């Protein structure tokens, strides 16, 4: 697996520590924090707070991807995210990722300072995102997704779908060093599917690319624990720690302060006596 990731001129050692990606939803309807950061000023304040708490990447999205979400136009999505991305990029040197499946939104985001693309359809819905990543020479996270949660062999099929995304990216000129994979926890998967993906995370790391894990506060945690979204931090922490032990390089989280601590402790244990603080 590639050992380093370069973002906005910074090179991160993925073998040393887990990167923390802080979630910033500029939406009125996201499942966890919809409407909280719809205002640009509040969004920037929250981004800076996440940076202080340990975020190495800020992931900004303007369209909810929760089950049953209402799709929005590219114009509406641009109107939501571009002012926030511009303001956050002006306020901090921490790299910004744009969470979008629309090439037009991604292009506008790159124009105002975004340094990474995060596509929940893995380049298979709008190939323009992959072409943009290649042209701009920026990292792209290719997430697994499907229209329906129908599998005969969930792990084998997710791996095959991810490799198809990788093929599309490399055929378009994206270098291997710029590709990140995400098994798509919570997307077109049952609770059992999600738990099986977590159990087998090590199989996805064998594909040779850094793995991003996005489990934060998701419904499968709520169903396992019988808890509403605002009470899923412990469940999220368990998945973050387990994911790191299974080779995940980046964790995408809402509560940066708590999950950064979980990641730091997990990494210290994995190093086994190599604490240098």
C-alpha positions as CSV (number, residue, x, y, z in Angstrom):
1,X,0.0,0.0,0.0
2,X,1.2,3.5,-0.7
3,X,2.7,5.0,2.4
4,X,2.3,8.7,1.8
5,X,-0.4,11.2,0.7
6,X,0.3,14.7,-0.5
7,X,-2.3,17.3,-0.1
8,X,-1.9,21.0,-0.7
9,X,1.9,20.7,-0.6
10,X,1.8,18.7,2.6
11,X,3.0,15.1,2.7
12,X,1.4,12.8,5.3
13,X,3.0,9.5,6.4
14,X,0.0,7.1,6.3
15,X,2.0,4.4,8.1
16,X,2.7,6.6,11.1
17,X,-0.6,8.0,12.1
18,X,-4.3,8.0,11.0
19,X,-5.5,11.1,9.3
20,X,-8.6,12.7,10.7
21,X,-11.1,14.1,8.2
22,X,-13.6,16.4,9.8
23,X,-17.1,16.5,8.3
24,X,-18.7,19.9,7.4
25,X,-22.2,19.5,6.0
26,X,-23.5,22.7,4.3
27,X,-27.0,21.2,4.1
28,X,-30.4,21.7,5.7
29,X,-31.2,17.9,5.8
30,X,-28.1,15.8,6.6
31,X,-28.9,13.0,9.0
32,X,-26.6,14.2,11.8
33,X,-26.1,17.9,11.6
34,X,-28.4,19.2,8.9
35,X,-28.9,22.9,9.1
36,X,-26.3,23.6,11.8
37,X,-23.7,25.0,9.4
38,X,-25.8,26.3,6.6
39,X,-24.6,29.8,7.3
40,X,-21.1,30.5,5.9
41,X,-19.9,32.2,9.1
42,X,-21.0,29.3,11.3
43,X,-19.5,26.9,8.9
44,X,-16.1,28.6,9.0
45,X,-16.2,28.7,12.8
46,X,-16.9,25.0,12.9
47,X,-14.1,24.2,10.4
48,X,-11.6,26.2,12.5
49,X,-12.8,24.4,15.6
50,X,-12.2,21.1,14.0
51,X,-8.7,22.1,12.9
52,X,-8.0,23.1,16.5
53,X,-9.3,19.7,17.6
54,X,-7.0,17.8,15.3
55,X,-8.6,17.6,11.8
56,X,-6.0,17.3,9.0
57,X,-8.6,17.5,6.3
58,X,-12.0,19.3,6.2
59,X,-14.5,17.5,4.0
60,X,-17.3,19.9,2.8
61,X,-20.5,18.7,1.2
62,X,-23.6,20.5,0.1
63,X,-26.0,17.6,-0.8
64,X,-27.3,15.1,1.8
65,X,-26.6,11.5,1.0
66,X,-28.7,10.0,3.7
67,X,-31.3,7.4,2.7
68,X,-34.3,9.0,1.1
69,X,-32.5,12.3,0.5
70,X,-33.9,14.8,-2.1
71,X,-31.4,15.3,-5.0
72,X,-30.5,18.9,-5.8
73,X,-29.2,20.6,-8.9
74,X,-25.6,21.5,-9.6
75,X,-26.4,25.2,-9.4
76,X,-28.0,24.8,-5.9
77,X,-25.1,22.7,-4.7
78,X,-22.5,25.2,-5.9
79,X,-24.4,28.0,-4.2
80,X,-24.2,26.1,-0.9
81,X,-20.6,25.0,-0.9
82,X,-18.5,27.4,-2.9
83,X,-18.7,30.4,-0.6
84,X,-17.9,28.1,2.4
85,X,-15.0,26.3,0.6
86,X,-13.6,29.7,-0.4
87,X,-13.9,31.1,3.1
88,X,-12.5,28.0,4.8
89,X,-9.5,27.9,2.4
90,X,-8.8,31.5,3.1
91,X,-9.1,30.9,6.9
92,X,-6.8,27.9,7.3
93,X,-4.0,26.1,5.5
94,X,-5.5,22.7,6.4
95,X,-6.6,21.0,3.1
96,X,-10.2,21.0,2.1
97,X,-11.9,18.1,0.3
98,X,-15.2,18.6,-1.6
99,X,-17.8,15.9,-1.1
100,X,-19.7,15.8,-4.4
101,X,-20.7,13.6,-7.2
102,X,-21.0,16.4,-9.8
103,X,-18.1,17.4,-11.9
104,X,-19.4,21.0,-12.2
105,X,-19.4,21.4,-8.4
106,X,-16.0,19.8,-8.1
107,X,-14.5,22.1,-10.7
108,X,-15.8,25.2,-9.0
109,X,-14.5,23.9,-5.7
110,X,-11.0,23.3,-7.1
111,X,-11.1,26.8,-8.5
112,X,-11.6,28.4,-5.0
113,X,-9.0,26.2,-3.2
114,X,-10.2,22.7,-2.6
115,X,-7.3,20.2,-2.7
116,X,-9.1,16.8,-2.9
117,X,-12.3,15.3,-4.4
118,X,-14.5,12.8,-2.5
119,X,-17.0,11.0,-4.7
120,X,-19.6,8.8,-3.1
121,X,-20.2,7.1,-6.5
122,X,-16.5,6.3,-7.1
123,X,-16.4,8.0,-10.5
124,X,-19.1,5.7,-11.9
125,X,-21.9,8.2,-12.0
126,X,-20.0,11.2,-13.4
127,X,-16.7,10.3,-15.0
128,X,-15.9,14.0,-15.2
129,X,-14.8,14.0,-11.5
130,X,-12.1,11.5,-12.3
131,X,-10.9,13.6,-15.3
132,X,-10.8,16.7,-13.1
133,X,-8.7,14.9,-10.5
134,X,-6.3,13.8,-13.3
135,X,-6.1,17.3,-14.8
136,X,-5.6,19.1,-11.5
137,X,-3.4,16.3,-10.1
138,X,-5.3,16.1,-6.8
139,X,-6.2,13.1,-4.7
140,X,-9.6,11.6,-5.2
141,X,-11.5,9.3,-2.8
142,X,-13.5,6.6,-4.7
143,X,-16.3,5.3,-2.6
144,X,-18.3,2.1,-3.2
145,X,-22.0,2.6,-3.9
146,X,-24.8,0.9,-5.7
147,X,-28.5,1.6,-6.4
148,X,-29.6,-1.4,-4.3
149,X,-28.2,-3.6,-1.4
150,X,-28.2,-6.8,-3.4
151,X,-25.2,-9.1,-3.2
152,X,-24.3,-12.7,-3.5
153,X,-20.8,-12.2,-2.0
154,X,-20.7,-8.7,-0.4
155,X,-16.9,-8.5,0.1
156,X,-15.9,-9.9,-3.3
157,X,-18.4,-7.6,-5.1
158,X,-17.4,-4.5,-3.3
159,X,-13.8,-5.2,-4.1
160,X,-14.7,-5.7,-7.7
161,X,-16.7,-2.5,-7.9
162,X,-13.8,-0.6,-6.3
163,X,-11.3,-2.0,-8.7
164,X,-13.6,-0.9,-11.6
165,X,-13.4,2.7,-10.1
166,X,-9.6,2.4,-9.9
167,X,-9.5,1.2,-13.5
168,X,-11.6,4.2,-14.6
169,X,-9.3,6.6,-12.6
170,X,-6.1,5.2,-13.9
171,X,-7.4,5.1,-17.5
172,X,-8.2,8.8,-17.1
173,X,-4.7,9.6,-16.0
174,X,-5.1,9.7,-12.2
175,X,-1.8,8.5,-10.7
176,X,-1.9,5.6,-8.2
177,X,-0.5,7.9,-5.5
178,X,-3.6,10.1,-5.8
179,X,-6.2,7.3,-5.3
180,X,-8.0,6.6,-2.0
181,X,-10.7,4.0,-1.6
182,X,-13.7,3.9,0.7
183,X,-15.8,0.7,1.1
184,X,-18.9,2.8,1.5
185,X,-20.3,2.0,4.9
186,X,-24.0,2.9,5.0
187,X,-24.4,3.1,1.3
188,X,-26.5,0.4,-0.4
189,X,-25.7,-2.0,2.4
190,X,-27.8,-3.7,5.1
191,X,-26.7,-3.7,8.8
192,X,-25.3,-7.1,8.3
193,X,-23.4,-6.0,5.2
194,X,-21.9,-3.1,7.0
195,X,-20.7,-5.3,9.9
196,X,-19.3,-7.7,7.4
197,X,-17.4,-5.0,5.6
198,X,-15.9,-3.8,9.0
199,X,-14.9,-7.3,9.9
200,X,-13.1,-7.7,6.6
201,X,-11.5,-4.3,6.2
202,X,-8.1,-5.9,5.9
203,X,-9.2,-7.4,2.6
204,X,-9.7,-3.9,1.1
205,X,-6.3,-2.8,2.2
206,X,-4.8,-5.6,0.1
207,X,-6.0,-3.7,-3.0
208,X,-2.9,-1.4,-2.5
209,X,-4.6,2.0,-1.8
210,X,-5.1,4.0,1.4
211,X,-8.5,3.2,2.9
212,X,-10.9,5.9,4.2
213,X,-13.5,4.8,6.7
214,X,-16.8,6.8,7.2
215,X,-18.9,5.3,9.9
216,X,-19.6,8.3,12.0
217,X,-23.0,8.2,13.7
218,X,-24.5,6.1,10.9
219,X,-27.7,4.2,11.2
220,X,-26.2,0.7,11.5
221,X,-24.6,1.9,14.8
222,X,-28.0,3.1,15.9
223,X,-29.6,-0.2,15.0
224,X,-27.0,-2.3,16.7
225,X,-27.1,-0.2,19.9
226,X,-30.7,0.9,19.8
227,X,-29.7,4.6,20.0
228,X,-30.6,7.8,18.2
229,X,-28.1,9.7,16.1
230,X,-27.0,12.1,18.9
231,X,-26.0,9.1,21.1
232,X,-23.8,7.2,18.7
233,X,-20.3,8.5,19.7
234,X,-19.3,5.4,21.6
235,X,-20.4,3.2,18.7
236,X,-18.5,5.4,16.3
237,X,-15.4,5.3,18.5
238,X,-15.5,1.5,18.5
239,X,-15.6,1.4,14.7
240,X,-12.8,4.0,14.4
241,X,-10.5,2.1,16.7
242,X,-11.2,-1.2,15.0
243,X,-10.8,0.3,11.6
244,X,-7.4,1.7,12.5
245,X,-6.4,-1.8,13.8
246,X,-7.4,-3.2,10.4
247,X,-5.3,-0.8,8.4
248,X,-7.5,2.2,7.7
249,X,-5.5,5.4,6.8
250,X,-8.2,8.1,7.1
251,X,-11.3,8.3,9.3
252,X,-14.1,10.7,8.4
253,X,-15.9,11.9,11.6
254,X,-18.2,14.5,13.0
255,X,-16.7,14.7,16.5
256,X,-13.1,15.5,15.7
257,X,-12.0,16.0,19.3
258,X,-13.2,12.7,20.6
259,X,-12.2,10.6,17.5
260,X,-8.8,12.2,17.3
261,X,-8.2,11.1,20.8
262,X,-9.4,7.6,20.0
263,X,-7.2,7.5,17.0
264,X,-4.1,8.7,18.9
265,X,-4.6,6.1,21.6
266,X,-5.2,3.3,19.1
267,X,-2.1,4.3,17.2
268,X,0.0,4.4,20.4
269,X,-1.1,0.9,21.2
270,X,-0.4,-0.4,17.7
271,X,3.2,1.0,17.9
272,X,3.7,-1.1,21.0
273,X,6.0,0.9,23.2
274,X,7.2,3.4,20.6
275,X,5.6,6.3,22.5
276,X,7.8,9.4,22.0
277,X,5.7,12.1,23.7
